[in-house]
Amino acid sequence: MFEARGKLFAAAVFACLMLGGTGCEDPEVPPKPDCARPPDVSSADWVPCRLKEMTLEEKVGQVFMTYAYGRTATDTDPAMVESNRKQHGLDTAEQLIERYRLGGVIYFVWSGNLQNPQQIAGLSNGLQQVAMRQERPIPLLIATDQEHGVVVRILDPATQFPGNMALGATRNVEDARQAAIITARELRAMGINQNFGTVADVNSNPLNPVIGVRSFGEEPALVSSFTQVHVSGMQDGGTAATAKHFPGHGDTDVDSHYGLPTIRRSRAQFDAEDLPPFVAAIDADVDAIMSAHIVVPSLDDSGLPATLSRPILTGLLREQLGFKGVVISDALDMQGARPYGEASDARVPVEALKAGVDLLLVPTKIEVAYNAVLEAVRGGEIRQERLDEAVSRILTLKQKRGVLANPLVDMAGLAQVGAADHMAVADNITERSITLVKNEAGVLPFNPEVRKVLVTGWGPAPTVPTTALSQALTQRGLSVETLETGVTPSQAKIDQAAAAAAQADVTVVLVNRTWTSAAQRNLVAALRNSNKPVVVVSVREPYDIAHLPGVSTFVATYGFRSVSMQALAKVLVGTVNPSGRLPVAIPQGSSILYPIGHGLNYGSSVLQASAGEDRR
């Protein structure tokens, strides 16, 4: 069905010519640029003129985005210097940019890049100043993964949203738009001009170990509508959006960070379920699409991951779906991107470019990858035209998002990071996402006789959602005992929690993927045996209820950050009437325990109509 998209323009041009029309030229072929005088960075001539001036070495540098250790561009902290030397053979981010003329840099917490807004903005300005003092200055793309929810790089004081599945549970696409706009504005204020934050995957496999709540949901139509507005909001907020992971990572039970998943779906299934959100992103003029390290035999029978597949990236994404923006790989140091073993360090970047990737993210060894691409172009394995095509797209993205014209940020703009009005929007959205799945005993909302509450269950450092929830309940006048039992509670912890539950009026237990943890299931069973009311709260995917027989009260938050625990507390005490609706079905064996759209409220404690129109 998608082949038609790529054929429409060619047919229109042919018809125009047959009718004797003029002006029927392909708009993809730009007029010859006027490079006699240096064009302004906003001019249509700037990209082709700069491309014409660049050396081969500079062009190759532009197709790489990687990371550097350090809080600043010239961080001399011995630990940072040692880490940079070990990974890159250089001391600082400054040296890395100068050596390779990188197209972009990605920030991580573990590389020391993300401590607070002031430090982040200072680092961004420092990196851009290094890029701008080169012989032919080209500012950097600076990116991170600010998905929110389970994947978030910048925590407080930046505004925290609950994550994509929680947004899907609101059934209000305007919530997704507002979350994206605010996220984009705060990132841009810190000098981050690209966000890998729009997960377009349809989470059709409940056992998916890597997507789950990162997805907006299970229905292609819902995921498509939320993907489209999320992309638009991100770009309206001034930050380049990236939809991921093409052609769709939702139906896998293998994490591509640690293995190479194979998705055995037919082409018809991909057309109907996995591709629509990416089509929606393309229709929203998304700046970039990230490839997945997954094997899809129905799309390419070579056995290669999509990142290295020309039939998928060029044939499907470019020619059939008509995508014109930047194709970026997922991180090339992931196990799913290493089909050639030790030779992958050099071969994967070359094969990815040949397949259709424009921007190579986090190669295992930048020196090896850079030299491999350089030699492949010199030797003719990668055509010069293909390299120019990739660099042109990257430069065009930088121009489109204002990176060329305004690479530096004003520190005064940091006032909007975590601004009160932003936080209020995040709180309201999160409250609308909380989903009451089961309330058979009428335990919720807490009645006035409830004074003593035990909060226990899943809560590893540094997130500790049990603590955040306890604090929120305490602020509402309740006496709260907190007993965090960790990811895998010991029998001693289970016994301690059960004893505490017997002394409480109500116990709230947080769980996370109990189908992988017998210890968590045992904890819930022990708490139920206390003969006191127990509220089970899933703080990630809501499938836990299918693995916890006998539970009478169950709430889904889709996230464990503080913003979700604050909203949960309001639902528990009744100051917020739950209105979230499941964006995924909850299966039990071969049947459906709770369908998509299920959700209870306190007004009637009956199912909200799953066939009702989404609130826009």
N, C-alpha and C positions, 0 to 999 in steps of 0.2 A: 504493500500500500504506500510506503514512503518513497518508492522509486519515482513516483509522479512529481514529488516536490522538486527534484533536481531537473526534471524535464520541462517544467512549465516555462522557465525563462527562455530556453533554446527554442521552444515552439513559438513563443511570442515574437522573438526576433525574426524567425523564418517567415512567419505570417506577415510581419511588417514589410520585409523585403519583397515578398511576392506581390504585395499590393502597391509596390512602387514607392513606398514611404522613404523618408529621409530621417536621419537621426536614429537609425536602428542599431547603432553600435552597442557592443557589450559594455555596460557601465563598469564591469570588473576590470576593463583595460583602461587605465587612467591616461589622461593626456601627458605628453612629454613635459617633464618639469623644467622650470626656468631656474637653473642653478648658477647663473652668471653672478648674481649677488646673493649673499647669504639670506635665505628666507627666514621669516619669523617662525618661532616654534609652533605657532598655531596655524601656520599656512599649510595648505595641501601639498606644497612642494617640499616641505621640510623633510619628511620621511624619505622620499626617493633621493633627495639631494644628500642627506646624511649617509644613506646607504651607499651611494656612489663614492663617497669620500673614505669610507671605512676600510681598514685593512682586513685581510682574511682572519687574522688573529682576533681583532676586535669583534668581528661578526660571530666567530665561534664562542667568544666569551658571553655574548648576549643571549645565547640559547641555554645558558646554565643559571639555575637558582640553587643556592646551597646556604648553609649556615656557618656561623663563626662563633666561637666562644667569646664572651666578654660583655661587660656592662656598658662599655664605650667602644668607639672604633679603635682606640689605641690602648685598651686595657692592659696594664703591665702586671696585674695580679699573677703571681707565679703559677697558680693552679690553672688559670685561663690560658696563659702562655704555653704551659705544658700540654694542655688539651689541644690547642691549635696546632702545636708542633706535631703531636702524635697523629692528628687527623689530616692536616693539610700541609705539613712541612713548613709552616710559617708561624709567626708569633701572634699576629693580630688580624682583626677584620680589615683594617686599613691595608695591610700587606696582601691579603687575599684579593681584595678588589683591584689593587694596582697590578698584581700579577696576571689576573685572568680577565679583567674588564667585565665582570659579571653583569648579567642582565638583571639579576635580582638576588635578594637575601630573604631567608625565612627565619622567623624568630621562634624560639622554644624556651620553656622555663628551664629545662635541664642544661641549656647552653649559657645560662646566666643573663639572657637578654631581657627578661620581663620581670622587673622588680616592683616598679611603681610608675605612674604616668610620667612624672618628670624625668626619670631615668630613661624610659622608653623613648620619649620625644627627643631627649638629648642624643641618644644612640642613633636614632633615625637621622637627625640633622648631621651628626658626625659622619655617618656612612654616605649620605648624599653629598656632603662637601668633598669627600674623597673622590667620588665618582665625577663630580663637576670640575675638578681641577686636572683631569686628564686632558691629553692633547685634543681629543674630540669628545667633549663632555656629553654624557648621556646619563640622566638620573636613573636611579634604581627602582624596580618594583620591590616593595617591601611587604612581605606577606606573613600571615599566621593563620591558625585554625581556630577561629572564634565561633564555633558552632553553637555554643552554650549547652547547658545540660552536662552530659558526661564528658564531652570534649570541649574544654574551654582553656585557653592559654592565659588570659588576663582576668584575674579575680578582682575582689574589692581593691580599690574603690570604684572600679569600672562597673557600670550597670550590668547586672546579671539577669538573664532571661532563663526560662525553664527548659529550653531545648525543643527540638523540632516535633517530636511526637506529642509533647504537651501542647504545642501550638496547634497541631492537628486535632487534639481533643477539644479545643475551644470551638472548632468548626467555624471560626470567624477569620477569613483571610485578611481582614484589616489588622488583626492582631499580628499576623506574620509580617505585614508591611511595616507596621510601626516598630516592631522588634528589629527588623533589618535596617530601617532608617537610623534608628538610635545607635545601633551597633556600628554602622558605617561611619556616622559622624564622630563617635568617640574614637574609633580606630584611626580615622584620618587626623584627628586632633593630636594623636600620638605619633604621626608620621607613617602609619601603616596604610598603604594605599591599595592592597589587595587582600581579600578574605576568602579562604577556602572553607566557606561556611554553609553553602546551600547543598544539602544532601538530597539528591533527586532520586535516590534508590527507593524502590517500593519494597517494604519489608514483608515479603510474602512467606518467609520461612521463620516460624517462631524460634527455631534453634540457631538462627543466625548469630554467630558469636561476635561479629564486628560492627554490624549496622544497628539493628534493634531500635532503641529509642532515638537514635540519630536520624531516623527516617520520619517523615510526616505521618506515615501510616501504611496501610495495606491495600487500599483502594487506589488504582491508577488515576481515577478522576480527581480524588481528593489530593493525592500527592502532586498531580500536575497543577492544580489550581494554586496550591500553597507554594510550589516551586516557582511558578511564574511571578507571583506578587513578591516573594522573597527576593528574587533576582532584581526586580524593578526597584524595590525599596532600598536594597543595598547600593545599587548604582545611583539612585536619586540622592542617597546620602553621601555620594562622592567617593565611594570605594568600589574598586573593581570586584564584581561578583564572579564566583567560580562554581559551576554545577558539577557534582560528582556522584558516583564513579561510573563513567560510561563504559559499556552499554547497560549497566545495571548490576549492582552487587547485592540485591536483596534476597535472592534465593540461593544462599550458600550456607553450608555448615562448617566451612573452613575459613579461618582468619588469614587473609593474604599477607599480613605482616610476618607470619610464621610458616606459611605453606602456599601452595598454588591451587586455588579452588577450580573445579570444573563445574559449570552450570549446564545441565543437560535439558535444556528447554528447546522446543521447536522454534523456528523463525516466526511462526504465527503467534506463539506465546510471547515472544519478545515484542513483536509489533503491538500486541494487545495490552501487555502489562508493564514491560520495563521501559520501552522507548517513549511513551507519551510524555512523561515528565521532562525528558530532555528536549522533545519537540516544543513543549511549553516554554522551556528556558530559552531555546533558540528564537521562538516567537517574541520573547521579551528582550531580544538583542543582548543576550548574556555575553559578557566579555570573554570568558574562558570556560572550557570544559575539561575536567580532569579524567584521564583514562584509568581504568581498573586493571589490576593484575589478576585477571580471571581468564580461564579458557572457556570458550563458547563454541563447541563443535558445529552447531547449526549456523553460525555466522562465519566461522573460519575453521576448517578441519585440519589445519597445520599442527595443532597442539600448542601453539604459542599463545601467551597471554595477550589480551587486547592491546596492551601498551606497545606490543611489538607486531601488531597485526595490521597490515595495509588494507586488507578487505574490510576490517572493522573501522579503522580511523579515517582512512581515505575513501574507501568505497561506500561505506554506510554513513559515517558522520558527515563527511564533506560533500560527497556527490549525491547521496540519496536524501539526506536530511537538510542539506544546504547550509551547514554551519560555516561562517566566515571568520570567526574569531580565533583566539589562541587556544591550541590544544596543549595542555600541560600534563605531563605524566604524574602519576602518584609517585611517592618517594622511591627512587631506584635502589635504595639500600634495603628494601623489603625483600623477604625471602621469595615472594611471589614474582619478583622481577629478576630472578637469577636462574634462567633455564640452561645457561651454559656453564654452570659451576664457577670455578675460579676465573674462567675467561670472561665471565659476565661483566666484570669491572670495566673492560674495554669494549666488549661487543654490544652490550645492551644499549648504551647511548647512541651508537651508530645505527643499530637496527631500529631503535625507536624513532630517530629522525627520518629514516627511510620509510617507516610505516606511516608517518604523518604527525608525530609529536613535534611541537614547535619549541617548547620550553621544558628542559630536562631538570627535574626536581631531585635534589639531594642524591647525587651519584655517590657510590660507595667511596671512591677516591677521586677527587676533583682533578688531580694532576693526570691520572691515567685516563679518565674520561675525556678531558679536554684534548689531550694529545691524540687520542684515538679518533675523535671527530676531526681534528685538524688534519691528520694524515689521510683520513677517508675522503675528505674534500680534495686535498692535494692529489690523491691517487685516482680520483674520479669515481670512487664507490658512492659517495654522496655528490650529487650534481650541485654546481655552484648556484644554479637557479633554485634548487630546493632550499639551500641555506638562506639565500636572499629572501625567499618567500617567508620562511620562519622568522627571520630578523625583522622583516617589514611588518609582520603582524604584531610582533612584540613592541616595536616602536610606535605603531599606530595605536595600540592599547595605551601606552604611556601618554601619547598625545591626547587621546580621547578623554582620559581621566584626569587631565591637568597636571600630570606628574612632570612633564617637560617644562611647563610654564611656572609651576609653583612646587618645586621639590622640597623646600624647607617649611617647617611649621613654626608658627608663632606660639611661644610658651603661654601666652595669655589665653589661647584657645583651650587649654587644659581645664579651664573652669567648667566646661560642659561635661567632662568625664565624671560620671556618677552624679550628675546634677539632680536636684530634688525632683524636678518634673519628669526626668527620665526614670528615676526609681519608682515614682508613683505609677507610671505606665507599666513598668515591669511587674509591680505588685498586682495591679488589676488584671493583667493578662494571666498571670500565674494562678490567681484565684479562680479564674474562669476555666482553668484546665483540670482542676482536681476532680476526679471521677469517683463517685460512690457506686461501687459495683454490686455490693450485697449488704443488706441491713436488716436481716431477718428478725433479729432479737430487739430491734429498735434501740440499740445502744447509742446510736448517733441521732442528733447531737447529744452531747453529755447532758444529763438532767441536772437540776440544781443541787441534788444530793451528792453528786460526785465532787469530792474535795481532794482526794489523794489519788494520784496517777503514777503508775510505773511506766517509764519509757525505756525500752530495751531493744536488743536486736542488733542488726547489721550496722556497722559504723566505724570503719577503719580511719586512722589518721591519714591525711590532715583534714578530711572533710567532716568527720564525726557528726553526721546528721542527728544522732540521738541527742547530742548536746544542744544543737540548734533548735530542735523541736522542744526540748525541755525548757529552754530559756523562753521560747515563745509562749508556752503554756503557763509558765510561772508569771509572765507579764500579765496574764489574764486571770490572775488570782488563785491559781491552783497550786496545791502542794505537790511537788514532783520529785520522784526519785529516779535517778538515771543509772542504768546499768548496761553499758555497751558491751556486747558479747563478741565483737569481731566478725571477720569473714566466715570463720569456721569455729563456732563455739565449742569449747571443751565440755565434757560432762560436768565438771565442777561448776562452770559458768551456767550451764543449763539448770543445774540444781539450785544454784544461788538465785537465778531469775525466777524459778518456780516458787521458791520460798517467799521472795519479795512480792510476787503477784498475789499470793494468798493474803497479804496484808494491805493490798491496794483496793480501791473501789473499782478501778478500770486499769487494764494494761494495754499499752499501745506498743506493738512489736513491729519493727522495720525489717523487711526481708528483701533480698536481692538475688534473683535467679536461683530459687530454691530447687529447681530441677537438677542443678549441678551440685547441690549441697545437702546430703542426708542430715548433717549436723543442724542446719537451719530448720529443716523439717521437724527434727526431734525437739528443737527448742519450742516451736509453735505447739506441738502436741503436749509438751510438758506444761506450758502456760495454760492451755485449755483445761488440763486436769486440775487446775487450781480452783475450779468452780466459781471463778469470778469472770466478769465480762472481758473479752479480749478483742481488740481491734487490730487486724493485720493490715499493714500498709506496704504495698509494693513500691519501692523507690527506684525501680528501673522499668523493665518490660512488665506489663500487667499479667503475664501468663501464670504467675505463681499460684493464683487461686485454683487452677486445675490440678495442682500438685499438693494441695493442703486440704485433705478431706475433713469435713466437719466444721470448717470455719464458717461462722455465721455473719461476720462483719468484715468487709474488705474494701479498701480504698486504694486507688492508683494515683500516684503523683508523677510518674514518668521521670523523676529526677530526685537527687538527694542534696542539692545545694541549699544554702540557707533560704533563698527566695522561695523554694518549694516547701520547706519546712514551716516557714512563716504562714504561707497560704494554708497548709494542712492544719495548723493549729486553729485558724479561724473557722475552718470547716468543722473540726472536731467539737468546738464549743458552740457552734451555731451562729456566729456572727456573719458567716458567709454560707449561703445556700449552694450546695454543689451543683454545677451545671455542665461539667465536662462529660463528654461522650466518647466511648472507646473508638479510637481510630484503627484498631485491629480487632479481629475476632479472636476469642480465646478458645482454642480447641481442647477437647479432652478425648483422647483416643481417636476414633474415626468420626466423632460427632462434634458439634459446636456447643460449648457450654454457655458462652455469652457472645452474641453477634456484634458485628460492627454497628456502632450507633447506640449501644446499650449505655444507660446511665440513669441513676436514681437521683431524686432530690428530696428535700425535707417537706416540700409543700404537699406532696402526694405519696412519696415513696413508691411510685409506679414507674414503669419504663417510659422514658421519653420516646416519642415516635421516631423510630429509626429511619422512616421514609420521609421525614420532614425536611423542608428546605434548610440548607446551611445559612447561618446568619452572615451577611456580607458586610 
